[in-house]
């Protein structure tokens, strides 16, 4: 497949659009009090629910289906995607171990030698770890001429980027940064999804037969982010119940969008 194909550009452009939605949520920092932990946890959990549904309906199931379309049996197709999930999980786990980053509520992670870095850059690294696999998910979602799946994935990631952009901006505001600066940094992090989208598109174009594995890798990366990063963060300040309900609501909304866009 030629990189200049319509599908390639659709995936790259869609990842940019999805990432740009971060600015919509970040704009709320201009009207929101700097300390509103319950709202931040609720919105991040809503985003996690959307990510979770997008992982299942936009990555794992299409990955199994695409492997079967290559002539593989259902059992082997499932195994291939599971292999990808495990590989993606380990990859993000290694990034978390090797790259210094700062969680908004749970503090510093990664090598201790990097604590001299300004907290703003540790935040940015954390966001990069979150956003890169999301961009990849959008980029690979259009592969296989599956415009419906790609559109659904783009919508889902864009929807979850709105509360994520707000959460990032409000967290930066809470640790002392100005509103305009918090908005600008949170908005610019959305561009990291475009980088992830380009990687996903390139990977598919240079290795079309590995499409099911790449979908699995992306799914594993997103599942790790949800379980290891977002859920612990949103359950850290006594807002577990509202966080759980918001996650389920986000999951349900994304599932409805995926079904509607499939027709």
C-alpha positions in Angstrom: 0.0 0.0 0.0 1.3 3.5 -0.9 1.7 5.8 2.0 0.0 8.5 0.0 -3.1 6.4 -0.2 -6.4 7.9 0.9 -6.6 5.6 3.9 -3.1 6.7 5.1 -4.0 10.4 5.0 -7.4 9.7 6.6 -5.7 8.1 9.6 -3.1 10.8 9.9 -5.6 13.6 9.6 -8.0 11.9 12.0 -5.3 11.6 14.7 -4.7 15.3 14.4 -8.4 16.1 14.7 -8.8 13.9 17.7 -5.7 15.4 19.4 -7.0 18.9 18.7 -10.1 18.2 20.8 -7.8 18.4 23.8 -8.0 22.2 23.4 -11.8 22.2 23.8 -11.5 20.7 27.3 -8.5 22.8 28.2 -10.4 26.0 27.5 -12.6 25.3 30.5 -9.7 26.2 32.7 -10.5 29.8 32.3 -13.9 29.5 34.1 -13.2 26.6 36.6 -11.9 27.0 40.1 -8.3 25.8 40.5 -9.2 23.2 43.1 -12.0 20.9 42.1 -10.7 17.3 42.6 -14.1 15.6 42.4 -14.8 17.2 38.9 -11.3 16.3 37.7 -11.6 12.7 38.8 -15.1 12.4 37.3 -13.9 13.7 33.9 -10.8 11.6 33.8 -12.9 8.5 34.6 -15.3 9.4 31.9 -12.4 9.6 29.5 -11.1 6.2 30.8 -14.5 4.6 30.0 -14.4 5.9 26.5 -10.8 4.6 26.1 -11.8 1.2 27.4 -14.7 0.8 25.0 -12.6 2.1 22.1 -10.0 -0.5 23.0 -12.5 -3.4 22.8 -14.7 -2.3 20.0 -12.2 -0.4 17.9 -9.0 -2.4 18.4 -9.4 -5.9 19.8 -12.5 -7.1 18.0 -11.4 -5.6 14.6 -7.9 -7.1 15.2 -9.4 -10.6 15.5 -11.7 -10.0 12.5 -8.8 -8.8 10.3 -6.7 -11.9 11.2 -9.6 -14.1 10.2 -9.9 -12.2 6.9 -6.3 -13.2 6.3 -7.4 -16.8 6.3 -6.5 -17.7 9.9 -8.7 -19.7 12.2 -10.6 -17.9 15.0 -8.4 -19.5 17.7 -5.1 -18.4 16.1 -6.5 -15.0 15.3 -7.4 -14.5 18.9 -3.9 -15.7 20.0 -2.2 -13.2 17.6 -4.2 -10.3 19.0 -3.5 -11.4 22.6 0.2 -11.6 21.8 0.0 -8.0 20.6 -1.9 -6.9 23.7 0.8 -8.4 25.9 3.6 -6.8 23.8 1.9 -3.4 24.0 1.5 -3.7 27.7 5.1 -4.6 28.3 6.2 -1.7 26.0 4.3 0.9 28.0 5.4 -0.7 31.3 9.0 -0.3 30.2 8.4 3.3 29.3 7.0 4.0 32.7 10.0 2.3 34.3 12.7 4.0 32.2 11.3 7.5 31.5 10.9 10.0 34.3 7.3 11.4 34.6 5.0 12.9 37.2 1.5 11.8 38.1 -0.8 14.6 39.0 -1.8 13.0 42.4 0.5 10.0 42.9 3.8 11.9 42.5 7.1 11.1 40.7 7.6 7.9 38.8 10.6 6.6 36.9 14.4 7.2 37.5 15.1 9.2 40.6 18.0 10.9 38.9 15.5 13.0 36.9 13.9 14.7 39.8 15.7 17.9 39.0 13.5 18.3 35.9 10.8 21.0 36.2 7.5 19.5 37.1 5.9 20.9 33.9 8.1 18.7 31.8 7.4 15.7 33.9 3.7 16.3 33.3 4.3 16.6 29.6 6.2 13.3 29.5 3.2 11.7 31.4 0.8 13.1 28.9 3.0 11.8 26.0 2.9 8.3 27.4 -1.0 8.6 27.5 -1.5 10.2 24.2 0.9 8.4 21.9 -1.0 5.0 21.9 -4.3 6.9 21.5 -2.9 8.5 18.4 -1.8 5.1 17.1 -5.2 3.7 17.7 -6.7 6.4 15.5 -4.0 5.9 12.8 -4.5 2.2 12.5 -8.3 2.4 12.9 -8.6 3.4 9.2 -6.4 0.5 7.9 -8.1 -2.2 5.9 -10.4 0.3 4.3 -12.5 0.3 7.4 -13.7 3.9 7.4 -16.5 3.1 9.9 -14.1 1.7 12.5 -11.7 4.6 11.9 -14.5 7.2 12.3 -15.7 5.6 15.5 -12.3 5.5 16.9 -11.6 9.1 16.0 -14.9 10.2 17.7 -14.2 8.2 20.8 -10.7 9.4 21.2 -11.8 13.0 20.5 -14.6 12.7 23.1 -12.2 11.4 25.8 -9.6 14.1 24.9 -12.1 16.8 25.9 -12.2 15.8 29.6 -8.5 14.8 29.5 -7.6 18.3 28.2 -9.5 19.8 31.1 -7.9 17.5 33.6 -4.4 18.3 32.4 -5.1 22.1 32.4 -6.7 22.1 35.8 -3.9 20.0 37.3 -1.3 22.4 36.0 -3.3 25.3 37.4 -3.6 23.6 40.7 0.2 23.3 41.1 0.7 27.0 40.4 0.8 27.7 36.7 -1.2 30.5 35.1 -4.5 29.8 33.3 -3.2 30.8 29.9 -0.1 28.7 30.3 -2.0 25.7 31.5 -4.4 26.0 28.6 -1.5 26.3 26.1 0.4 23.3 27.4 -2.7 21.1 27.7 -3.7 22.0 24.1 -0.3 21.4 22.6 -0.1 17.9 24.2 -2.9 16.9 21.7 -0.3 17.1 18.9 1.4 14.1 20.4 -1.5 12.1 19.2 -0.7 13.2 15.7 2.8 11.8 16.1 1.3 8.5 17.3 -1.1 8.5 14.4 1.7 8.8 11.9 3.6 5.9 13.5 0.4 3.8 13.3 -0.1 4.7 9.7 3.5 4.0 8.8 3.5 0.7 10.6 0.4 -0.5 8.8 1.7 0.7 5.4 5.1 -1.0 5.8 3.7 -4.2 7.4 0.1 -4.7 6.2 0.1 -8.4 7.2 1.0 -7.4 10.8 -2.2 -5.3 11.1 -3.8 -7.6 13.8 -0.7 -7.5 15.9 -0.4 -3.7 15.7 -4.0 -3.4 16.8 -3.3 -5.7 19.7 -0.2 -3.7 20.6 -2.1 -0.5 20.6 -4.9 -2.1 22.7 -2.4 -3.4 25.2 -0.8 0.1 25.6 -4.2 1.7 26.1 -5.3 -0.9 28.7 -2.1 -0.4 30.6 -2.7 3.4 30.7 -6.2 2.9 31.9 -5.4 0.4 34.7 -2.0 1.7 35.8 -2.4 5.4 35.3 -6.0 6.7 35.2 -7.9 4.5 37.6 -5.4 4.8 40.4 -5.3 8.6 39.9 -9.0 9.0 40.0 -9.4 6.6 43.0 -6.8 8.4 45.1 -8.8 11.1 46.8 -12.0 9.3 48.0 -14.0 9.8 44.8 -14.1 6.1 43.9 -17.9 5.9 43.5 -18.4 8.9 41.2 -15.3 7.8 39.2 -16.7 4.3 38.7 -20.1 5.6 37.5 -18.4 8.1 35.1 -16.2 5.3 33.7 -19.2 3.2 33.0 -21.1 6.1 31.5 -18.1 6.8 29.2 -17.9 3.2 28.2 -21.6 3.0 27.4 -21.5 6.3 25.4 -18.6 5.1 23.3 -20.3 1.7 22.8 -23.4 3.4 21.5 -21.4 5.6 19.2 -19.5 2.6 17.8 -22.7 0.7 17.1 -24.4 3.7 15.4 -21.4 4.5 13.3 -21.1 0.9 12.2 -24.2 1.2 10.0 
